Each structure stands twice: as structure tokens, then as C-alpha cells.
Amino acid sequence: MTDETIISGAIAQGGVLVTKDLDFFDGLVLHGAPPKVVLIRCGNVRKRDAVALVVSQLEALVSGIEGGDLVEVE
């Protein structure tokens, strides 16, 4: 899928985009929200480890995304 397709889908569903791809962060900075973005910054890790990181910080992420358009997880 293209970045535009992913962004359009997130907007259409009222979702939050969770990604390690800085292109989505750059797009948010350049074009503004929507969608809201959770940027995972943990280097080269397996998908399950990235998911575990997000799940372990889910409460803080929800709180952060309610207050803004971008949340970073390290």
C-alpha cells in the first residue's frame, strides 16, 4: 500500500496510525493532522517486540494521543 492509502484509511476509520516509519511523522509535521500518529522509536526490533512495547505503554499512549496529534514511544 502507498502511504496515501494508509493515511486515507486511518482518516476514514477515525483511527490512530501506529508506525516506525518517519515518513508519516514528516507528513504530519508538513500537512498537519489527521490522522493522529504514534511513532515507535526503538530501532530494529521484531514486530512482536514493537507490539509489546506499545501494549506496555498503552495507557500513556491513549492519554497522550487524546491531548495531541503525535505521541512517540521509545
N, CA, C and O atoms as a printed pandas DataFrame, in Angstrom:
     atom_number atom_name residue_name chain_id  residue_number  x_coord  y_coord  z_coord
0              1         N          MET        A               1    0.830   -1.187    0.000
1              2        CA          MET        A               1    0.000    0.000    0.000
2              3         C          MET        A               1    0.874    1.250    0.000
3              4         O          MET        A               1    1.990    1.251    0.519
4              5         N          THR        A               2    0.354    2.282   -0.578
5              6        CA          THR        A               2    1.072    3.553   -0.554
6              7         C          THR        A               2    0.806    4.260    0.775
7              8         O          THR        A               2   -0.157    3.947    1.476
8              9         N          ASP        A               3    1.661    5.205    1.106
9             10        CA          ASP        A               3    1.457    5.996    2.321
10            11         C          ASP        A               3    0.114    6.706    2.272
11            12         O          ASP        A               3   -0.583    6.795    3.283
12            13         N          GLU        A               4   -0.248    7.211    1.099
13            14        CA          GLU        A               4   -1.512    7.930    0.954
14            15         C          GLU        A               4   -2.711    7.025    1.241
15            16         O          GLU        A               4   -3.685    7.455    1.858
16            17         N          THR        A               5   -2.636    5.776    0.793
17            18        CA          THR        A               5   -3.713    4.820    1.047
18            19         C          THR        A               5   -3.839    4.535    2.541
19            20         O          THR        A               5   -4.945    4.463    3.076
20            21         N          ILE        A               6   -2.713    4.375    3.200
21            22        CA          ILE        A               6   -2.711    4.096    4.644
22            23         C          ILE        A               6   -3.278    5.296    5.400
23            24         O          ILE        A               6   -4.100    5.128    6.301
24            25         N          ILE        A               7   -2.849    6.492    5.045
25            26        CA          ILE        A               7   -3.345    7.705    5.701
26            27         C          ILE        A               7   -4.839    7.865    5.465
27            28         O          ILE        A               7   -5.588    8.157    6.398
28            29         N          SER        A               8   -5.276    7.676    4.233
29            30        CA          SER        A               8   -6.706    7.794    3.921
30            31         C          SER        A               8   -7.535    6.791    4.718
31            32         O          SER        A               8   -8.615    7.123    5.206
32            33         N          GLY        A               9   -7.035    5.577    4.848
33            34        CA          GLY        A               9   -7.738    4.562    5.627
34            35         C          GLY        A               9   -7.842    4.928    7.098
35            36         O          GLY        A               9   -8.891    4.749    7.717
36            37         N          ALA        A              10   -6.753    5.441    7.655
37            38        CA          ALA        A              10   -6.767    5.867    9.059
38            39         C          ALA        A              10   -7.748    7.005    9.273
39            40         O          ALA        A              10   -8.465    7.030   10.274
40            41         N          ILE        A              11   -7.785    7.939    8.346
41            42        CA          ILE        A              11   -8.715    9.067    8.455
42            43         C          ILE        A              11  -10.150    8.580    8.332
43            44         O          ILE        A              11  -11.007    8.966    9.127
44            45         N          ALA        A              12  -10.420    7.730    7.337
45            46        CA          ALA        A              12  -11.777    7.233    7.099
46            47         C          ALA        A              12  -12.321    6.449    8.293
47            48         O          ALA        A              12  -13.516    6.494    8.585
48            49         N          GLN        A              13  -11.435    5.733    8.977
49            50        CA          GLN        A              13  -11.857    4.926   10.116
50            51         C          GLN        A              13  -11.742    5.666   11.445
51            52         O          GLN        A              13  -12.085    5.119   12.493
52            53         N          GLY        A              14  -11.262    6.906   11.404
53            54        CA          GLY        A              14  -11.071    7.654   12.639
54            55         C          GLY        A              14  -10.016    7.025   13.521
55            56         O          GLY        A              14  -10.085    7.104   14.748
56            57         N          GLY        A              15   -9.037    6.397   12.886
57            58        CA          GLY        A              15   -8.030    5.646   13.621
58            59         C          GLY        A              15   -6.777    6.434   13.936
59            60         O          GLY        A              15   -6.615    7.587   13.535
60            61         N          VAL        A              16   -5.904    5.778   14.660
61            62        CA          VAL        A              16   -4.593    6.302   15.007
62            63         C          VAL        A              16   -3.576    5.441   14.277
63            64         O          VAL        A              16   -3.637    4.214   14.345
64            65         N          LEU        A              17   -2.654    6.068   13.587
65            66        CA          LEU        A              17   -1.634    5.356   12.843
66            67         C          LEU        A              17   -0.462    5.063   13.771
67            68         O          LEU        A              17    0.138    5.982   14.326
68            69         N          VAL        A              18   -0.135    3.780   13.941
69            70        CA          VAL        A              18    0.999    3.360   14.767
70            71         C          VAL        A              18    2.079    2.876   13.804
71            72         O          VAL        A              18    1.852    1.952   13.022
72            73         N          THR        A              19    3.256    3.502   13.863
73            74        CA          THR        A              19    4.277    3.230   12.848
74            75         C          THR        A              19    5.687    3.458   13.365
75            76         O          THR        A              19    5.902    4.161   14.353
76            77         N          LYS        A              20    6.637    2.849   12.676
77            78        CA          LYS        A              20    8.055    3.144   12.877
78            79         C          LYS        A              20    8.578    3.991   11.724
79            80         O          LYS        A              20    9.739    4.400   11.735
80            81         N          ASP        A              21    7.747    4.255   10.746
81            82        CA          ASP        A              21    8.126    4.940    9.520
82            83         C          ASP        A              21    8.104    6.459    9.713
83            84         O          ASP        A              21    7.042    7.048    9.913
84            85         N          LEU        A              22    9.263    7.076    9.651
85            86        CA          LEU        A              22    9.360    8.528    9.853
86            87         C          LEU        A              22    8.642    9.329    8.777
87            88         O          LEU        A              22    8.352   10.507    8.985
88            89         N          ASP        A              23    8.348    8.719    7.629
89            90        CA          ASP        A              23    7.611    9.424    6.577
90            91         C          ASP        A              23    6.255    9.909    7.089
91            92         O          ASP        A              23    5.805   10.995    6.724
92            93         N          PHE        A              24    5.610    9.113    7.923
93            94        CA          PHE        A              24    4.304    9.512    8.454
94            95         C          PHE        A              24    4.450   10.675    9.429
95            96         O          PHE        A              24    3.602   11.567    9.469
96            97         N          PHE        A              25    5.523   10.664   10.212
97            98        CA          PHE        A              25    5.810   11.787   11.106
98            99         C          PHE        A              25    6.059   13.051   10.292
99           100         O          PHE        A              25    5.515   14.113   10.595
100          101         N          ASP        A              26    6.889   12.926    9.254
101          102        CA          ASP        A              26    7.178   14.079    8.399
102          103         C          ASP        A              26    5.905   14.618    7.767
103          104         O          ASP        A              26    5.720   15.832    7.683
104          105         N          GLY        A              27    5.025   13.726    7.320
105          106        CA          GLY        A              27    3.756   14.141    6.727
106          107         C          GLY        A              27    2.888   14.889    7.717
107          108         O          GLY        A              27    2.239   15.873    7.364
108          109         N          LEU        A              28    2.877   14.427    8.950
109          110        CA          LEU        A              28    2.101   15.101    9.988
110          111         C          LEU        A              28    2.637   16.504   10.234
111          112         O          LEU        A              28    1.872   17.458   10.373
112          113         N          VAL        A              29    3.962   16.618   10.286
113          114        CA          VAL        A              29    4.583   17.926   10.502
114          115         C          VAL        A              29    4.290   18.863    9.333
115          116         O          VAL        A              29    3.987   20.039    9.534
116          117         N          LEU        A              30    4.381   18.340    8.120
117          118        CA          LEU        A              30    4.189   19.177    6.931
118          119         C          LEU        A              30    2.725   19.516    6.654
119          120         O          LEU        A              30    2.405   20.640    6.267
120          121         N          HIS        A              31    1.843   18.540    6.855
121          122        CA          HIS        A              31    0.454   18.712    6.437
122          123         C          HIS        A              31   -0.540   18.787    7.589
123          124         O          HIS        A              31   -1.708   19.114    7.383
124          125         N          GLY        A              32   -0.083   18.487    8.793
125          126        CA          GLY        A              32   -0.980   18.509    9.948
126          127         C          GLY        A              32   -1.838   17.259   10.036
127          128         O          GLY        A              32   -1.796   16.390    9.165
128          129         N          ALA        A              33   -2.606   17.190   11.094
129          130        CA          ALA        A              33   -3.476   16.041   11.316
130          131         C          ALA        A              33   -4.774   16.253   10.562
131          132         O          ALA        A              33   -5.040   17.394   10.185
132          133         N          PRO        A              34   -5.581   15.279   10.316
133          134        CA          PRO        A              34   -5.430   13.891   10.729
134          135         C          PRO        A              34   -4.493   13.119    9.818
135          136         O          PRO        A              34   -4.076   13.691    8.811
136          137         N          PRO        A              35   -4.136   11.916   10.071
137          138        CA          PRO        A              35   -4.511   11.155   11.259
138          139         C          PRO        A              35   -3.564   11.442   12.409
139          140         O          PRO        A              35   -2.513   12.060   12.238
140          141         N          LYS        A              36   -3.960   10.981   13.572
141          142        CA          LYS        A              36   -3.063   11.043   14.721
142          143         C          LYS        A              36   -2.041    9.928   14.539
143          144         O          LYS        A              36   -2.343    8.889   13.951
144          145         N          VAL        A              37   -0.825   10.148   15.049
145          146        CA          VAL        A              37    0.272    9.213   14.812
146          147         C          VAL        A              37    0.958    8.839   16.119
147          148         O          VAL        A              37    1.273    9.702   16.938
148          149         N          VAL        A              38    1.186    7.534   16.304
149          150        CA          VAL        A              38    2.061    7.026   17.360
150          151         C          VAL        A              38    3.317    6.556   16.652
151          152         O          VAL        A              38    3.277    5.613   15.860
152          153         N          LEU        A              39    4.435    7.215   16.937
153          154        CA          LEU        A              39    5.710    6.897   16.305
154          155         C          LEU        A              39    6.534    6.052   17.257
155          156         O          LEU        A              39    6.859    6.479   18.365
156          157         N          ILE        A              40    6.869    4.846   16.814
157          158        CA          ILE        A              40    7.671    3.927   17.624
158          159         C          ILE        A              40    9.135    4.137   17.262
159          160         O          ILE        A              40    9.532    3.994   16.105
160          161         N          ARG        A              41    9.930    4.480   18.272
161          162        CA          ARG        A              41   11.355    4.729   18.051
162          163         C          ARG        A              41   12.147    3.768   18.921
163          164         O          ARG        A              41   12.580    4.108   20.022
164          165         N          CYS        A              42   12.325    2.567   18.403
165          166        CA          CYS        A              42   13.030    1.558   19.193
166          167         C          CYS        A              42   14.056    0.805   18.362
167          168         O          CYS        A              42   14.468   -0.297   18.725
168          169         N          GLY        A              43   14.461    1.385   17.268
169          170        CA          GLY        A              43   15.469    0.735   16.440
170          171         C          GLY        A              43   14.922   -0.475   15.710
171          172         O          GLY        A              43   13.713   -0.620   15.532
172          173         N          ASN        A              44   15.815   -1.324   15.299
173          174        CA          ASN        A              44   15.454   -2.503   14.519
174          175         C          ASN        A              44   15.099   -3.654   15.458
175          176         O          ASN        A              44   15.977   -4.377   15.930
176          177         N          VAL        A              45   13.815   -3.812   15.719
177          178        CA          VAL        A              45   13.337   -4.890   16.590
178          179         C          VAL        A              45   12.289   -5.703   15.846
179          180         O          VAL        A              45   11.745   -5.274   14.829
180          181         N          ARG        A              46   12.025   -6.875   16.376
181          182        CA          ARG        A              46   10.987   -7.711   15.778
182          183         C          ARG        A              46    9.615   -7.094   16.020
183          184         O          ARG        A              46    9.401   -6.344   16.972
184          185         N          LYS        A              47    8.701   -7.435   15.127
185          186        CA          LYS        A              47    7.349   -6.894   15.202
186          187         C          LYS        A              47    6.717   -7.189   16.559
187          188         O          LYS        A              47    6.073   -6.313   17.138
188          189         N          ARG        A              48    6.885   -8.391   17.069
189          190        CA          ARG        A              48    6.256   -8.727   18.362
190          191         C          ARG        A              48    6.843   -7.909   19.507
191          192         O          ARG        A              48    6.136   -7.599   20.466
192          193         N          ASP        A              49    8.130   -7.552   19.422
193          194        CA          ASP        A              49    8.737   -6.714   20.454
194          195         C          ASP        A              49    8.211   -5.277   20.376
195          196         O          ASP        A              49    8.001   -4.631   21.402
196          197         N          ALA        A              50    8.000   -4.784   19.154
197          198        CA          ALA        A              50    7.419   -3.453   18.987
198          199         C          ALA        A              50    5.981   -3.432   19.510
199          200         O          ALA        A              50    5.568   -2.472   20.161
200          201         N          VAL        A              51    5.228   -4.483   19.228
201          202        CA          VAL        A              51    3.847   -4.579   19.725
202          203         C          VAL        A              51    3.852   -4.634   21.250
203          204         O          VAL        A              51    3.036   -3.974   21.893
204          205         N          ALA        A              52    4.751   -5.406   21.830
205          206        CA          ALA        A              52    4.845   -5.498   23.290
206          207         C          ALA        A              52    5.165   -4.139   23.904
207          208         O          ALA        A              52    4.640   -3.796   24.963
208          209         N          LEU        A              53    6.021   -3.367   23.246
209          210        CA          LEU        A              53    6.353   -2.024   23.729
210          211         C          LEU        A              53    5.117   -1.136   23.732
211          212         O          LEU        A              53    4.854   -0.432   24.707
212          213         N          VAL        A              54    4.360   -1.170   22.642
213          214        CA          VAL        A              54    3.140   -0.356   22.554
214          215         C          VAL        A              54    2.135   -0.787   23.611
215          216         O          VAL        A              54    1.552    0.056   24.292
216          217         N          VAL        A              55    1.930   -2.077   23.754
217          218        CA          VAL        A              55    0.959   -2.585   24.734
218          219         C          VAL        A              55    1.370   -2.206   26.151
219          220         O          VAL        A              55    0.523   -1.861   26.975
220          221         N          SER        A              56    2.667   -2.268   26.437
221          222        CA          SER        A              56    3.137   -1.958   27.796
222          223         C          SER        A              56    2.923   -0.490   28.151
223          224         O          SER        A              56    2.875   -0.137   29.330
224          225         N          GLN        A              57    2.796    0.365   27.141
225          226        CA          GLN        A              57    2.629    1.794   27.379
226          227         C          GLN        A              57    1.283    2.308   26.882
227          228         O          GLN        A              57    1.112    3.505   26.651
228          229         N          LEU        A              58    0.332    1.394   26.719
229          230        CA          LEU        A              58   -0.944    1.737   26.101
230          231         C          LEU        A              58   -1.692    2.844   26.830
231          232         O          LEU        A              58   -2.223    3.749   26.187
232          233         N          GLU        A              59   -1.744    2.794   28.141
233          234        CA          GLU        A              59   -2.468    3.820   28.900
234          235         C          GLU        A              59   -1.871    5.210   28.658
235          236         O          GLU        A              59   -2.602    6.176   28.441
236          237         N          ALA        A              60   -0.553    5.300   28.698
237          238        CA          ALA        A              60    0.115    6.586   28.449
238          239         C          ALA        A              60   -0.086    7.039   27.008
239          240         O          ALA        A              60   -0.231    8.233   26.745
240          241         N          LEU        A              61   -0.096    6.091   26.075
241          242        CA          LEU        A              61   -0.310    6.432   24.671
242          243         C          LEU        A              61   -1.710    6.988   24.436
243          244         O          LEU        A              61   -1.878    7.982   23.729
244          245         N          VAL        A              62   -2.694    6.358   25.019
245          246        CA          VAL        A              62   -4.075    6.832   24.872
246          247         C          VAL        A              62   -4.199    8.241   25.441
247          248         O          VAL        A              62   -4.791    9.123   24.818
248          249         N          SER        A              63   -3.645    8.441   26.610
249          250        CA          SER        A              63   -3.686    9.760   27.231
250          251         C          SER        A              63   -2.970   10.795   26.367
251          252         O          SER        A              63   -3.464   11.908   26.190
252          253         N          GLY        A              64   -1.818   10.432   25.834
253          254        CA          GLY        A              64   -1.050   11.350   25.008
254          255         C          GLY        A              64   -1.752   11.687   23.708
255          256         O          GLY        A              64   -1.751   12.845   23.289
256          257         N          ILE        A              65   -2.348   10.708   23.067
257          258        CA          ILE        A              65   -2.999   10.944   21.777
258          259         C          ILE        A              65   -4.287   11.738   21.953
259          260         O          ILE        A              65   -4.713   12.439   21.034
260          261         N          GLU        A              66   -4.906   11.635   23.111
261          262        CA          GLU        A              66   -6.095   12.460   23.375
262          263         C          GLU        A              66   -5.718   13.932   23.498
263          264         O          GLU        A              66   -6.545   14.812   23.260
264          265         N          GLY        A              67   -4.471   14.195   23.870
265          266        CA          GLY        A              67   -4.032   15.575   24.065
266          267         C          GLY        A              67   -3.262   16.162   22.899
267          268         O          GLY        A              67   -2.869   17.327   22.949
268          269         N          GLY        A              68   -3.037   15.383   21.847
269          270        CA          GLY        A              68   -2.266   15.901   20.715
270          271         C          GLY        A              68   -2.369   14.987   19.518
271          272         O          GLY        A              68   -3.117   14.010   19.524
272          273         N          ASP        A              69   -1.605   15.317   18.485
273          274        CA          ASP        A              69   -1.655   14.568   17.252
274          275         C          ASP        A              69   -0.524   13.561   17.088
275          276         O          ASP        A              69   -0.582   12.696   16.215
276          277         N          LEU        A              70    0.504   13.672   17.925
277          278        CA          LEU        A              70    1.665   12.798   17.810
278          279         C          LEU        A              70    2.128   12.368   19.182
279          280         O          LEU        A              70    2.239   13.178   20.102
280          281         N          VAL        A              71    2.401   11.070   19.307
281          282        CA          VAL        A              71    2.997   10.522   20.519
282          283         C          VAL        A              71    4.177    9.674   20.067
283          284         O          VAL        A              71    4.061    8.901   19.116
284          285         N          GLU        A              72    5.308    9.816   20.743
285          286        CA          GLU        A              72    6.481    8.999   20.444
286          287         C          GLU        A              72    6.705    7.994   21.556
287          288         O          GLU        A              72    6.557    8.309   22.737
288          289         N          VAL        A              73    7.065    6.779   21.165
289          290        CA          VAL        A              73    7.355    5.703   22.105
290          291         C          VAL        A              73    8.801    5.306   21.888
291          292         O          VAL        A              73    9.222    5.051   20.760
292          293         N          GLU        A              74    9.557    5.256   22.969
293          294        CA          GLU        A              74   10.961    4.821   22.868
294          295         C          GLU        A              74   11.202    3.644   23.770
295          296         O          GLU        A              74   12.319    3.131   23.829
